[in-house]
Amino acid sequence: MSTVSSTCDVLLRLHSASMTAQPLTAATVMMIDEEGCVVVADVIGAVYGAGASESEARSDFEVALDDHLRFLRARSDKLRPRLVRQLSVLERLFPDR
């Protein structure tokens, strides 16, 4: 989902819904909210992607993951310890990114 309002809608539904996460891989989980929106997220909750289908959500997740990693790496010398740990974990979970 690329619009701010769509992303906010997804986040609101995620926080208010009682969803069960299903593992997709060792590094990702998938959830489906009560309105049928599919969400794919990393297992530490740093990045997510959403869409009408699993493939849309996975594609959105991959774009978001790459953007987030690029952002963290570009600022790695200025990151606070929590974000340094997050970057380290994400790089271990997704070594090919």
C-alpha positions as CSV (number, residue, x, y, z in Angstrom):
1,M,0.0,0.0,0.0
2,S,1.5,3.2,-1.0
3,T,-0.7,6.0,0.3
4,V,-0.4,7.4,3.7
5,S,-4.1,6.9,4.5
6,S,-4.1,3.3,3.4
7,T,-1.0,2.7,5.5
8,C,-2.6,4.4,8.5
9,D,-5.8,2.3,8.0
10,V,-3.8,-0.9,8.0
11,L,-1.9,0.1,11.2
12,L,-5.1,1.0,13.0
13,R,-6.7,-2.3,12.0
14,L,-3.5,-4.2,13.1
15,H,-3.5,-2.5,16.5
16,S,-7.2,-3.0,17.1
17,A,-7.7,-6.5,15.6
18,S,-6.9,-9.7,17.3
19,M,-5.0,-11.4,14.6
20,T,-2.9,-14.6,14.8
21,A,0.4,-14.4,13.0
22,Q,1.2,-17.4,10.8
23,P,4.9,-18.1,10.1
24,L,5.8,-17.8,6.3
25,T,9.5,-18.3,6.8
26,A,11.9,-18.3,9.7
27,A,12.1,-14.5,9.3
28,T,8.6,-13.5,8.3
29,V,5.0,-13.9,9.5
30,M,1.7,-13.3,7.8
31,M,-1.5,-12.0,9.3
32,I,-5.0,-11.3,7.8
33,D,-7.1,-8.7,9.4
34,E,-10.9,-8.9,9.8
35,E,-11.4,-7.0,6.5
36,G,-9.2,-9.4,4.6
37,C,-6.1,-7.2,4.4
38,V,-3.0,-9.4,4.3
39,V,0.1,-8.2,6.2
40,V,3.6,-9.7,6.0
41,A,6.0,-8.6,8.7
42,D,9.5,-9.5,9.9
43,V,9.5,-11.5,13.1
44,I,10.9,-8.6,15.2
45,G,8.1,-6.2,14.0
46,A,10.4,-3.6,12.4
47,V,9.0,-3.7,8.9
48,Y,5.7,-4.7,7.3
49,G,4.0,-4.8,4.0
50,A,0.3,-5.0,3.3
51,G,-1.9,-5.9,0.3
52,A,-5.0,-7.6,-0.9
53,S,-3.1,-10.9,-1.4
54,E,-0.1,-12.7,0.1
55,S,1.9,-11.9,-3.0
56,E,1.0,-8.2,-2.9
57,A,1.8,-8.0,0.8
58,R,5.1,-9.8,0.3
59,S,6.1,-7.5,-2.5
60,D,5.2,-4.4,-0.4
61,F,7.2,-5.9,2.5
62,E,10.3,-6.5,0.3
63,V,10.2,-2.8,-0.8
64,A,9.7,-1.6,2.7
65,L,12.5,-3.9,4.0
66,D,15.0,-2.7,1.4
67,D,14.1,1.0,2.1
68,H,14.4,0.5,5.8
69,L,17.8,-1.3,5.5
70,R,19.1,1.4,3.1
71,F,18.0,4.1,5.6
72,L,19.7,2.4,8.6
73,R,22.9,1.6,6.7
74,A,23.2,5.1,5.4
75,R,23.1,6.4,9.0
76,S,24.8,3.5,10.7
77,D,27.4,5.8,12.4
78,K,24.7,7.9,13.9
79,L,22.2,5.3,15.1
80,R,21.1,4.8,18.7
81,P,21.9,1.4,20.2
82,R,18.4,0.1,19.7
83,L,18.5,0.8,15.9
84,V,22.1,-0.6,15.7
85,R,20.7,-3.9,17.2
86,Q,17.7,-3.8,14.8
87,L,20.0,-3.4,11.8
88,S,22.1,-6.2,13.0
89,V,19.1,-8.5,13.5
90,L,17.6,-7.6,10.1
91,E,20.9,-8.3,8.4
92,R,21.1,-11.7,10.0
93,L,17.4,-12.5,9.1
94,F,17.8,-11.3,5.5
95,P,21.4,-11.8,4.6
96,D,20.7,-11.5,0.8
97,R,19.4,-7.9,1.2
